[in-house]
Amino acid sequence: MMEVEKIRQEFPELGERVYGKPLVYLDNAATSQRPLSVICKWEEMSVKYNANLHRAVHHIADLATAEYEATREAVRDYLGAARSEEIVFTSGATASINLVAFSFGEAFVHTGDEIIVTEAEHHSNIVPWQMLCARKGASLKVLPVDENGRLRLEELPALLTSRTRLLCVAHISNVLGLLNPVKEIVNICHSNNCKVLVDGAQGIVHQRVDVRELGCDFYVFSGHKVYAAPGTGVLYGRAELLEQMPPYMGGGEMIDTVRWSGTTYAPSPRKFEAGTQNIAGTPTLRPALEMARRMREEGAEAELEAVKQFMLNKLQEDPRIRLFGVPEDPAGKIPLFSFSVEHCHHEDLALILDKMGIAVRSGQMCAEPLMDRYGVTGMLRVSFAPYNTLSEAEYFIASLERAIKMLQG
């Protein structure tokens, strides 16, 4: 069992001070902090194994390649994928989604076809599909959410037609913090011959992910949200789909043969990994996911559950606060809270909280259509990780009260 204070010692940034006050970092949904194991792996790769992957026969290149491919196997195991060939490394969830939008689109989407996204998606899971639809003459449909932020799943069957090729949904909303019923969505879609892509940027942090159990066709996530180096990401894709999809980018590494008469491509995943990959960054996914696994032990989970219950109670009992993403059951929400406060601008609140040493997010959270749905220009978001404590949550609520009084007079 890992105690939270023991966890915190492994994250150097958490010991920093802001304006003379201990840092309370509550912007984890945007970027998590990194543990020493990740920092050390990045330094090790940079100092000892800095060489191009796969291509050279010299010793350093061989070691760098071994680290890179060991990471692919570690990710495969973590996601429960059947084969390491189903794991493609990218620069993040955005790059992974854009890869699928282009390559799946080229292989499977034609004029008159349809793509479905939900109303609560991040821009990265909206804009690439708009671009695909514009390019291919397809149409984009939207599955709405209700006032509490839950998907109107009863409307999904009516949205699906014989021309629907793909549905794209967040495992967990980065604004609402609600777990979406991904497995049920997959079952409905597959019964209509529609594939499913899951944006796991938040799900990979807060859920035990088994892609075969979920049944999804694609699952994507970013390393920087799950304790790894920035500029790292993963695309899981079912092998039979990846094999039919053309490359997203051309260049070195992704080829089989290159002739003036034409080029043939390497098998997956290499055909989707053109050019020099993130030699030092990608291997940090291995210690990062090991840390994520360790932090799900009972001690850390119990503290985080206490934080979630405390925050839900405090935010919902305050009549000045409008909470977005209200679960039917607290088990259906992660410790992420987006809200607005009467007569207080979200950015003003964030700036005052910053002076108190608290890092939060304000604005549209890259989800402008969802802001429009709720009739707001932005929200304040606080998102907790397993290294956050109940005392930090209590300090946040006390500081929020002070900030509100300062703004409201």
C-alpha positions, 0 to 999 in steps of 0.5 A, spaced: 500 500 500 502 506 498 500 512 502 499 519 499 505 522 502 509 517 500 507 518 493 508 525 493 515 525 495 516 522 488 513 528 484 519 533 485 514 539 483 509 538 488 514 541 493 515 547 490 512 554 492 508 559 489 508 566 491 511 564 498 505 558 499 506 551 498 504 549 491 497 546 490 496 543 483 489 542 481 490 542 473 492 535 472 486 534 467 491 538 463 498 536 464 500 531 470 506 532 474 512 527 473 515 522 478 522 521 479 522 515 475 520 518 469 525 524 469 530 519 470 528 515 464 528 521 460 535 523 462 538 516 461 535 515 454 538 522 453 545 521 456 546 513 454 542 511 449 541 517 444 541 514 437 536 513 432 531 507 432 531 501 428 536 503 423 543 502 425 547 496 427 551 499 432 550 498 440 547 505 442 542 504 437 540 497 438 539 499 446 535 505 444 531 500 439 530 495 445 528 501 450 523 503 445 520 496 443 520 494 450 515 500 451 511 498 446 510 491 449 509 495 456 503 499 453 500 493 450 500 489 456 497 495 460 491 496 455 490 489 454 491 489 447 492 482 443 498 484 439 504 489 440 503 491 432 496 494 435 500 499 439 502 505 435 506 511 438 504 518 436 506 525 439 499 525 443 492 524 443 491 529 438 496 526 433 493 519 434 486 522 433 488 526 426 492 519 424 485 515 424 481 521 421 486 521 415 487 513 415 481 510 417 477 516 412 481 514 406 480 507 407 473 506 409 469 513 409 466 515 402 461 521 400 454 520 403 457 517 409 457 519 417 461 520 423 458 521 430 461 525 435 458 527 442 456 534 444 461 533 450 468 532 446 474 536 446 476 540 440 481 534 438 475 529 437 471 534 433 475 538 429 479 532 425 472 529 424 470 536 421 476 536 416 475 529 414 467 530 413 469 536 409 474 532 405 470 526 403 463 529 403 461 525 409 456 528 414 458 529 422 452 528 427 452 529 434 450 525 440 447 530 445 448 530 453 442 532 458 443 538 463 447 534 468 452 532 462 450 525 461 449 522 454 442 521 451 444 514 449 437 513 448 438 517 442 443 513 439 440 508 435 436 513 431 442 517 429 446 510 426 444 508 419 447 504 414 452 509 412 455 511 419 462 509 419 465 511 426 463 514 433 468 518 437 467 518 444 471 520 450 472 515 455 471 520 461 469 528 459 475 533 460 470 538 462 464 534 466 468 528 469 463 523 467 464 516 465 461 515 459 458 508 458 463 506 453 462 498 453 454 499 451 456 504 446 460 499 443 455 494 443 450 498 440 455 501 434 457 494 433 450 491 432 450 497 426 456 495 423 459 502 426 466 502 429 468 506 435 474 510 437 475 512 444 479 518 447 482 515 453 486 522 455 482 522 462 480 515 462 487 512 462 489 516 468 482 514 472 480 507 470 483 500 469 483 500 461 482 493 457 481 495 450 478 488 449 473 488 454 471 495 452 471 492 445 473 499 442 476 499 435 481 505 437 483 507 443 488 513 444 491 517 450 497 522 451 503 521 455 503 528 459 496 526 462 499 520 465 505 522 468 510 521 462 514 526 458 510 531 453 510 529 446 508 522 447 502 518 445 499 512 444 494 509 438 491 502 439 487 500 433 485 493 432 490 489 427 485 488 422 483 495 421 490 498 421 492 493 416 487 496 411 489 503 413 494 507 409 500 511 412 498 518 415 505 521 413 511 518 408 518 518 410 523 514 413 522 508 417 515 507 415 517 504 408 518 497 405 521 499 399 522 505 395 522 505 387 521 511 382 516 506 380 512 506 387 513 505 394 511 499 398 510 500 406 512 497 412 507 493 416 503 496 422 505 499 427 511 502 423 508 504 417 504 509 422 511 512 425 514 515 419 521 519 421 525 519 427 521 518 433 521 521 440 527 517 442 528 519 449 520 521 451 516 515 449 520 510 453 518 514 459 511 511 458 513 505 461 515 508 468 509 512 468 504 507 467 508 503 472 506 509 477 499 509 475 498 502 476 501 503 483 497 509 485 491 505 484 493 501 490 488 501 496 491 507 500 491 512 494 484 510 492 481 511 498 484 518 499 482 520 492 475 517 494 475 522 500 477 528 496 471 527 491 466 526 496 468 532 500 468 536 493 462 534 491 458 535 497 461 542 498 460 544 491 453 542 490 451 545 497 453 552 495 447 555 492 452 560 488 455 555 484 453 551 478 456 544 477 457 541 470 457 534 470 452 531 476 453 524 476 447 519 478 452 515 482 458 518 485 462 512 482 460 515 475 465 521 476 472 522 477 475 527 482 474 533 476 469 539 477 468 544 472 463 550 475 461 557 475 460 562 480 454 567 480 457 574 479 464 572 478 468 571 472 472 564 471 478 567 470 478 572 475 477 566 480 483 563 477 488 569 478 486 570 485 487 562 487 493 562 483 496 568 488 494 563 494 498 558 491 493 554 487 493 552 480 487 551 476 484 551 469 479 557 467 476 558 460 473 553 455 477 547 456 477 546 449 470 544 449 467 550 446 460 547 443 459 544 450 460 551 453 455 553 448 450 548 450 450 550 457 450 558 455 457 560 458 463 563 456 467 559 460 468 555 467 473 554 472 476 547 473 479 543 478 482 536 477 485 532 482 490 526 481 492 520 486 498 525 489 493 530 491 490 530 499 484 531 502 487 537 506 489 540 499 481 540 497 479 543 504 484 549 502 481 550 495 474 550 498 477 555 503 481 559 498 475 559 493 470 562 499 475 568 500 476 569 492 468 569 491 468 574 497 473 579 494 470 579 487 463 580 490 465 585 495 
